[in-house]
Amino acid sequence: MDIVIKGMGVCSPLGTNDEFFSNIFEGKVAWRKITKYENKWKIPPFIACAFKSQISFKSMIDRSLRMACKDANINKLDDKSTLVCFASSNGLNDVFLSGFDDRITQDSNPIKMLTKIISKFFSNFKIICFNTACASGGDAIAYACRELSLKKYTRAIVIGGDVLSPITASGFMSLGAMSLNGCKPFTKNRDGMSLGEGVATLILTNNEMDKSGYASIVGIGQANDHYHITAPNPQGVAVINTMKEAIEVAEIKSDDISYINAHGTGTKLNDAMELTAFHTLFAHLPYISSSKGQVGHTLGAAGVIEAAITAVAMKRQIIPPLVIGNTKVMEKSNFIINTGKRECIKYALSNSIGFGGNAVTICFSKA
């Protein structure tokens, strides 16, 4: 497997494209206190990585796709066979929940909305939607890579997006999983996850004549451990299996991995499980970080946003930081704290883990 990431577009509270990635490697955050659900939905204030003013999901997707097409030098209507994989765990906001008139329903129907947006750039495309909780983005990338490897399409567009919603906020609060102060993954005093919002678009190709791009996807691993509907298996069975599979598909060894972009939600159970999985698989830990300390947990979009971060890290040869402020990290770990570090990255992994035991690992190499 050798799929090239030719272009990308990121729309996030941390910025778009170059600004976004500069903020990532510099260790910046965009935490905001969310109070808008307090009166109507009776949801207490919480911390999230959120836009200063509400932006529609449709406009976020449109902007992300435009940036990705420009980045990949797609400047006019293209008739090449294109697969569109859309990943979202929720994709709804409080505007949708306030009523169900025709306009709102059409804009919130993912197939109708995506068809309208994508038809501005491509005339020959097929759309497939993925919702495997927080593994959605990784699963969408995995499916796109396999279809490209079989040469069923000339290119694939992978879009991952989610926005803040009272549904997800109340759901994670009911689980007792929300942080009070902004999540700090893999720290001793971590107190939970923080929601985020945003959209990322990746343009993938299997063009064997042109390997230039951000990075190559050389391995995919997918698994489900059937352990619990929400809680992770403490031994990390699923993510161990996905990392093993991704490394095997890439035809490399675990020692070849230089960096892992962990799922790292900042919850007690997830981070302990994932670090256990790393120690089980790796004799010597590679560098590890979690982008959720900066962008929050973007749910179905997380796998795509974090794949974009990992791919740019590969291209720039900079390890993204684990942003935790002055708190202490968990023992027996290998983190770059608060700001990025220039380092040779030959191969990297990006993990996505969702409810129901779902897990995905993407393996990247330099393009």
C-alpha positions as CSV (number, residue, x, y, z in Angstrom):
1,M,0.0,0.0,0.0
2,D,1.4,3.4,-1.0
3,I,-1.3,6.2,-1.0
4,V,-0.1,9.8,-1.3
5,I,-1.7,12.7,0.5
6,K,-1.6,15.3,-2.3
7,G,-3.6,18.1,-0.6
8,M,-5.4,19.1,2.6
9,G,-7.6,21.7,4.0
10,V,-8.2,22.3,7.8
11,C,-10.8,24.6,9.2
12,S,-10.4,24.8,13.0
13,P,-10.7,27.3,15.9
14,L,-6.8,27.1,15.9
15,G,-6.8,28.5,12.3
16,T,-6.7,27.2,8.7
17,N,-3.9,25.3,7.0
18,D,-0.6,27.1,7.5
19,E,-1.8,29.1,10.5
20,F,-3.3,25.9,12.0
21,F,-0.1,23.9,11.7
22,S,2.1,26.7,13.0
23,N,-0.1,26.9,16.1
24,I,0.0,23.1,16.5
25,F,3.8,23.0,16.5
26,E,4.1,26.1,18.6
27,G,1.9,24.5,21.2
28,K,-1.0,27.0,21.1
29,V,-4.5,26.3,22.2
30,A,-8.0,27.8,21.7
31,W,-9.9,26.8,24.8
32,R,-13.2,28.7,25.4
33,K,-15.9,28.5,28.0
34,I,-19.1,27.3,26.5
35,T,-22.3,28.7,28.2
36,K,-24.8,28.7,25.3
37,Y,-26.4,25.4,26.3
38,E,-27.0,26.5,29.9
39,N,-30.5,28.0,29.7
40,K,-32.3,26.0,27.0
41,W,-30.6,22.6,27.4
42,K,-29.7,22.9,31.1
43,I,-26.1,21.9,30.4
44,P,-23.6,23.5,32.8
45,P,-20.7,25.5,31.3
46,F,-17.8,23.5,29.9
47,I,-14.4,24.1,28.3
48,A,-14.0,23.3,24.5
49,C,-11.9,24.2,21.5
50,A,-14.6,26.2,19.8
51,F,-15.0,29.0,17.2
52,K,-15.5,32.5,18.7
53,S,-18.8,32.8,16.8
54,Q,-21.0,30.1,15.4
55,I,-20.1,28.9,11.9
56,S,-22.4,26.5,10.0
57,F,-21.2,23.0,9.4
58,K,-21.9,23.4,5.6
59,S,-19.6,26.5,5.3
60,M,-16.9,24.7,7.3
61,I,-16.9,21.7,4.9
62,D,-17.1,24.0,1.9
63,R,-14.1,26.0,3.1
64,S,-12.0,22.9,4.0
65,L,-12.7,21.3,0.5
66,R,-11.8,24.6,-1.3
67,M,-8.5,24.8,0.5
68,A,-7.7,21.1,-0.1
69,C,-8.4,21.4,-3.9
70,K,-6.3,24.5,-4.2
71,D,-3.5,22.8,-2.2
72,A,-3.7,19.8,-4.7
73,N,-3.9,22.2,-7.7
74,I,-7.4,21.2,-8.6
75,N,-8.7,24.5,-9.9
76,K,-11.6,23.6,-12.1
77,L,-14.4,21.1,-12.5
78,D,-12.8,17.7,-12.7
79,D,-14.3,14.6,-14.3
80,K,-11.9,12.0,-13.0
81,S,-13.5,9.2,-10.9
82,T,-13.5,10.3,-7.3
83,L,-14.5,8.6,-4.1
84,V,-15.7,10.8,-1.3
85,C,-15.6,9.4,2.2
86,F,-17.3,11.5,4.8
87,A,-16.8,10.9,8.5
88,S,-18.8,12.4,11.3
89,S,-19.9,11.2,14.7
90,N,-22.6,13.8,15.1
91,G,-22.6,16.6,12.5
92,L,-25.5,18.4,14.1
93,N,-25.7,21.7,15.9
94,D,-28.2,23.6,18.0
95,V,-29.5,25.4,14.9
96,F,-30.7,22.0,13.5
97,L,-32.2,21.0,16.8
98,S,-34.2,24.2,17.1
99,G,-36.6,23.3,14.2
100,F,-37.2,21.0,11.3
101,D,-38.3,23.2,8.4
102,D,-37.2,22.2,4.8
103,R,-34.2,24.5,4.6
104,I,-32.7,23.2,7.8
105,T,-33.4,19.6,7.0
106,Q,-31.8,19.8,3.6
107,D,-28.7,21.5,4.9
108,S,-28.3,18.9,7.6
109,N,-28.8,15.9,5.3
110,P,-25.2,14.8,4.8
111,I,-25.6,13.3,1.3
112,K,-27.6,16.3,-0.1
113,M,-25.3,18.8,1.6
114,L,-22.1,17.0,0.4
115,T,-23.4,16.5,-3.1
116,K,-24.1,20.2,-3.5
117,I,-20.7,21.2,-2.2
118,I,-18.6,18.5,-4.0
119,S,-20.3,19.1,-7.4
120,K,-18.7,22.5,-7.5
121,F,-15.3,20.7,-8.0
122,F,-16.0,17.2,-9.3
123,S,-18.5,15.9,-11.8
124,N,-17.9,12.1,-11.4
125,F,-18.0,11.1,-7.7
126,K,-19.5,8.6,-5.2
127,I,-20.2,9.5,-1.6
128,I,-19.9,7.0,1.3
129,C,-20.6,8.1,5.0
130,F,-18.9,6.6,8.0
131,N,-20.1,6.7,11.6
132,T,-18.1,4.4,13.9
133,A,-18.0,6.9,16.8
134,C,-14.6,8.5,17.4
135,A,-13.0,6.0,15.0
136,S,-15.0,7.3,12.0
137,G,-12.2,9.4,10.5
138,G,-9.7,6.6,10.6
139,D,-12.2,4.2,9.1
140,A,-12.9,6.6,6.3
141,I,-9.2,6.9,5.5
142,A,-8.8,3.1,5.6
143,Y,-11.7,2.5,3.2
144,A,-10.4,5.2,0.8
145,C,-6.9,3.7,0.8
146,R,-8.1,0.2,0.1
147,E,-10.3,1.4,-2.8
148,L,-7.4,3.4,-4.3
149,S,-5.1,0.4,-3.9
150,L,-7.6,-1.6,-5.9
151,K,-7.5,1.2,-8.5
152,K,-11.3,1.6,-8.4
153,Y,-10.9,5.4,-8.4
154,T,-8.4,7.9,-9.6
155,R,-8.5,9.8,-6.3
156,A,-10.3,9.9,-2.9
157,I,-11.5,12.8,-0.9
158,V,-11.7,12.1,2.8
159,I,-13.7,14.7,4.8
160,G,-14.0,14.5,8.6
161,G,-16.1,17.0,10.5
162,D,-18.0,17.6,13.7
163,V,-19.4,20.7,15.5
164,L,-20.3,21.4,19.1
165,S,-23.7,20.0,20.0
166,P,-25.8,19.8,23.1
167,I,-26.3,16.1,22.3
168,T,-22.6,15.3,22.6
169,A,-22.0,17.7,25.5
170,S,-24.7,16.2,27.6
171,G,-23.7,12.7,26.6
172,F,-20.1,13.0,27.7
173,M,-21.1,14.8,30.8
174,S,-23.5,12.0,31.8
175,L,-20.5,9.6,31.5
176,G,-18.5,11.8,33.8
177,A,-15.8,12.1,31.1
178,M,-15.6,15.9,30.6
179,S,-12.7,17.9,31.9
180,L,-13.3,21.0,34.0
181,N,-10.2,22.9,32.8
182,G,-9.4,21.8,29.3
183,C,-8.0,18.3,28.7
184,K,-4.4,17.5,29.3
185,P,-3.7,14.0,27.9
186,F,-1.3,11.6,29.5
187,T,-0.8,13.7,32.6
188,K,-1.0,12.3,36.2
189,N,-3.8,14.7,37.2
190,R,-5.8,14.5,33.9
191,D,-9.5,15.0,34.6
192,G,-11.2,14.1,31.3
193,M,-11.7,15.0,27.7
194,S,-12.7,18.3,26.1
195,L,-14.8,18.7,23.0
196,G,-13.6,20.3,19.9
197,E,-15.0,21.2,16.5
198,G,-13.6,21.5,13.0
199,V,-13.3,20.0,9.5
200,A,-10.4,18.5,7.7
201,T,-10.2,17.3,4.1
202,L,-7.5,15.1,2.6
203,I,-7.0,14.5,-1.1
204,L,-5.5,11.0,-1.7
205,T,-4.1,9.4,-4.8
206,N,-2.3,6.2,-5.8
207,N,-0.6,8.0,-8.7
208,E,2.5,5.7,-9.2
209,M,4.3,8.3,-11.4
210,D,4.1,11.2,-8.9
211,K,5.0,10.5,-5.3
212,S,5.3,14.2,-4.2
213,G,3.0,15.2,-1.4
214,Y,2.8,15.5,2.3
215,A,3.3,11.9,3.2
216,S,2.5,8.4,2.0
217,I,0.0,6.1,3.8
218,V,1.7,2.7,3.8
219,G,-0.2,0.7,6.3
220,I,-3.7,0.4,7.8
221,G,-4.9,-1.6,10.8
222,Q,-8.5,-2.0,12.0
223,A,-9.9,-4.0,14.9
224,N,-12.7,-4.3,17.5
225,D,-12.2,-5.9,20.9
226,H,-16.0,-6.2,21.8
227,Y,-15.2,-5.2,25.3
228,H,-17.7,-2.6,26.3
229,I,-20.1,-0.1,24.7
230,T,-18.2,2.9,26.1
231,A,-15.2,1.8,28.3
232,P,-11.9,0.7,26.7
233,N,-10.3,-2.6,27.3
234,P,-7.7,-1.9,30.0
235,Q,-5.1,-4.0,28.1
236,G,-5.6,-2.1,24.9
237,V,-6.3,-5.3,22.9
238,A,-7.9,-3.5,19.9
239,V,-5.3,-0.8,19.5
240,I,-2.4,-3.3,19.9
241,N,-3.9,-5.3,17.1
242,T,-4.4,-2.2,14.8
243,M,-0.9,-1.0,15.4
244,K,0.5,-4.5,14.7
245,E,-1.5,-4.8,11.5
246,A,-0.6,-1.3,10.2
247,I,3.1,-2.1,10.8
248,E,2.8,-5.5,9.1
249,V,1.0,-4.0,6.1
250,A,3.7,-1.4,5.8
251,E,6.3,-4.2,5.8
252,I,8.4,-2.6,8.5
253,K,9.3,-3.3,12.2
254,S,7.9,-1.7,15.3
255,D,11.4,-0.2,15.9
256,D,11.1,1.7,12.7
257,I,8.3,3.9,14.1
258,S,9.6,7.3,15.1
259,Y,6.4,9.0,16.3
260,I,2.8,8.2,17.4
261,N,-0.1,10.6,17.3
262,A,-2.1,8.9,20.0
263,H,-5.8,9.0,20.5
264,G,-5.1,10.5,23.9
265,T,-8.4,11.8,25.1
266,G,-7.3,12.9,28.6
267,T,-9.6,10.5,30.4
268,K,-8.2,8.3,33.1
269,L,-9.2,5.0,31.3
270,N,-8.2,5.8,27.7
271,D,-4.8,7.2,28.4
272,A,-3.8,4.4,30.8
273,M,-5.1,1.8,28.3
274,E,-3.2,3.4,25.3
275,L,0.1,3.8,27.2
276,T,-0.2,0.1,28.3
277,A,-0.7,-0.8,24.6
278,F,2.4,1.2,23.6
279,H,4.6,-0.6,26.3
280,T,3.2,-3.9,25.2
281,L,4.1,-3.5,21.5
282,F,7.3,-1.3,21.6
283,A,10.5,-2.3,23.4
284,H,11.6,1.3,23.2
285,L,8.8,3.9,23.0
286,P,8.9,6.2,20.0
287,Y,7.9,9.9,20.6
288,I,4.3,10.2,21.5
289,S,1.8,13.1,21.6
290,S,-1.9,13.7,21.5
291,S,-3.3,16.7,19.5
292,K,-6.4,16.7,21.6
293,G,-4.7,18.9,24.2
294,Q,-4.8,21.6,21.5
295,V,-7.8,20.9,19.2
296,G,-10.0,19.1,21.7
297,H,-11.8,15.8,20.8
298,T,-13.4,16.4,17.4
299,L,-15.2,13.0,17.6
300,G,-15.8,11.7,14.0
301,A,-13.4,14.3,12.6
302,A,-10.5,13.4,15.0
303,G,-9.0,10.7,12.7
304,V,-8.8,13.0,9.7
305,I,-7.6,16.1,11.6
306,E,-4.9,14.1,13.4
307,A,-3.9,12.3,10.2
308,A,-3.4,15.8,8.6
309,I,-1.2,16.8,11.6
310,T,0.8,13.6,11.4
311,A,1.3,14.0,7.6
312,V,2.6,17.6,8.0
313,A,4.8,16.5,10.8
314,M,6.3,13.9,8.4
315,K,6.9,16.6,5.7
316,R,8.4,19.2,8.1
317,Q,10.2,16.6,10.2
318,I,8.9,18.1,13.5
319,I,7.4,16.1,16.3
320,P,4.0,17.7,17.4
321,P,4.0,18.6,21.1
322,L,1.9,17.2,23.9
323,V,0.5,20.5,25.3
324,I,-0.1,20.2,29.1
325,G,1.2,23.4,30.7
326,N,3.0,22.9,33.9
327,T,1.4,19.5,34.9
328,K,3.4,16.3,35.1
329,V,3.1,13.5,32.5
330,M,2.5,9.8,33.3
331,E,5.5,7.7,34.1
332,K,7.5,5.6,31.6
333,S,6.6,7.8,28.6
334,N,8.3,9.6,25.8
335,F,6.7,12.9,25.2
336,I,7.8,16.2,23.7
337,I,6.2,18.8,26.0
338,N,4.4,22.0,25.0
339,T,6.4,22.9,21.8
340,G,7.4,20.8,18.8
341,K,10.9,19.3,18.3
342,R,12.8,18.9,15.0
343,E,13.5,15.2,14.6
344,C,14.0,12.6,11.9
345,I,10.6,10.9,11.4
346,K,10.9,8.0,9.0
347,Y,7.6,6.3,9.9
348,A,4.7,7.4,12.1
349,L,1.4,6.1,13.4
350,S,-1.9,7.8,14.1
351,N,-4.5,6.1,16.3
352,S,-8.2,6.5,16.5
353,I,-10.4,4.7,19.1
354,G,-14.1,4.8,19.3
355,F,-17.0,3.5,21.5
356,G,-18.0,-0.1,21.0
357,G,-14.3,-1.3,20.9
358,N,-13.5,0.3,17.5
359,A,-9.9,1.1,16.7
360,V,-7.9,2.2,13.7
361,T,-4.2,2.9,13.1
362,I,-2.8,4.6,10.0
363,C,0.9,4.2,9.2
364,F,2.7,7.0,7.4
365,S,6.0,7.3,5.7
366,K,7.8,10.2,4.0
367,A,6.4,10.9,0.5
